[in-house]
Amino acid sequence: MEMFYASLLGFFLLVVFLSLNFLFYKQKAAANGNLPPGQTGFPVIGESLEFLSTGWKGHPEKFIFDRIAKYSSYVFRTSLLGSPAVVLCGSAGNKFLFSNENKLVQAWWPSSVDKIFPSSTQTSSKEEAIRLRKMLPNFLKPEALQRYIGIMDSVASRHFASDWENKDEVVVFPLTKRYTFWLACRLFVSVEDPNQVSKFEDPFGVLAAGLLSVPIDLPGTPFYRGIRASNFIRKELLTIIKQRKADLAEGKASPTQDILSHMLLTSDENGKFMHEADIADKILGLLVGGHDTASSACASLVKYLAELPEVYEGVYKEQIEIAKSKAEGELLNWDDIQKMRYSWNVACEVMRLAPPLQGAFREAITDFMYNGFSIPKGWKLYWSANSTHKNPEFFPEPYKFDPSRFEGSGPAPYTFVPFGGGPRMCPGKEYARLEILVFMHHLVKRFKWEKLIPNEKIVVDPMPNPEKGLPIRLFPHKA
Ligand code: HEM
């Protein structure tokens, strides 16, 4: 009972806080004149429910396109997650937001994200992201990743042998999650032992759920559990980090074996090395950033390849030629990846139609004008992948699956944005490309498959997930 009242009080305080926030912004907005057209919806929740529910129904783009049509405008006002927000649509909207990072706008995350990732140095997650961004490219750039393709190939082989082979039916989504998680554990911290991996796996799911929850830190809430799970994983990571430091000093570990060695041995421009606790935070951030996105993309690929036999044939032909060119036991390499052109066009078309991230928020750091409308300081801005991906102005017949859109010079700038753009563009883009292509290689060279639920609903919450996890029947190729 006590817990019930405590939860109620927490909720009440949250509502009061958000209401005051809302009224403050409304007053300020009135003073700001020519705001973009739109509605702020109900107090506090604004239009959040409609924004989220179009995703739950599988059509997140409906929220965007209904308003573009209603206001005849590619920029409109709404209120999301307790804050007034402006949605900028089309390639011009994307270009504007991507090009004005730290000039007019800066990244913004819901407060639950900041609380689950408190930095050990007490800096905000924004500053942390800047530090992380400076150091990541060295590990995640294509040249550096080349040497990890063989490792990805071996991890994928083990994953398929244990979770797909000798099975008539599988449920795909939990498996793509496991694949991307195994890979991250191996490439980020060299954790390979399945027992050790599974020690992280469950708390990791709890953490991910906490990130997207209402930030009420009371026993029993997903947020409360998320914070505890994140503390547990951080503690485990710290043990691994300490051990690695000792192993590196004794020459028992290699400086290039994973991102952890890289972080321990790379200093910043002032010659300073990162603290162990910072490294743990950053690795946790990478695991979160890279895990659900790539597993959603892999699951969507399985869905589309089941539905489109001619596309499957094209991918199969390309991948089997590569498989046949390899000697027994020879691992995939950079040249093989370069030959997977059609497969990557297919993956891009999948991410156009089912972008793992629907968009992201920014915050106005000053008052400014956009398209003749005033945007007040402190308002949130949102770019949406669907505003271009599913817009016939940028992709004719947008719901038609057509990988040839990516041939030649491909889509126009700022129209295909599954990885965002500008200074905050996903630093894991190339890593994601490799893990997706290696996954496709292993999948199609082994199997054909069919969906067991032909019209299975896709729920976008916040990433596209098949409602029942995408059960399929496998048909192994004859040897
Ligand atoms: C298909 C897979 C992926 C997709 C679609 C994706 C998409 C995105 C997008 C759209 C953003 C930018 C959000 C914004 O504009 O604020 C982003 C940021 C980020 N991604 Fe990815 N991502 C993927 C995989 C990965 C992987 C594998 C990693 C790690 C290895 C990763 C790490 C990050 C990080 C750390 C950020 C934050 C960067 C910052 O704020 O400066 N992502 N991702």
Residues whose N, C-alpha, C, O or C-beta is under 5 A from the ligand:
A	BS01	HEM	A129 R133 G285 L286 G289 G290 T293 A294 A297 P356 L357 A360 V417 P418 F419 G420 P423 R424 M425 C426 P427 G428 Y431 A432
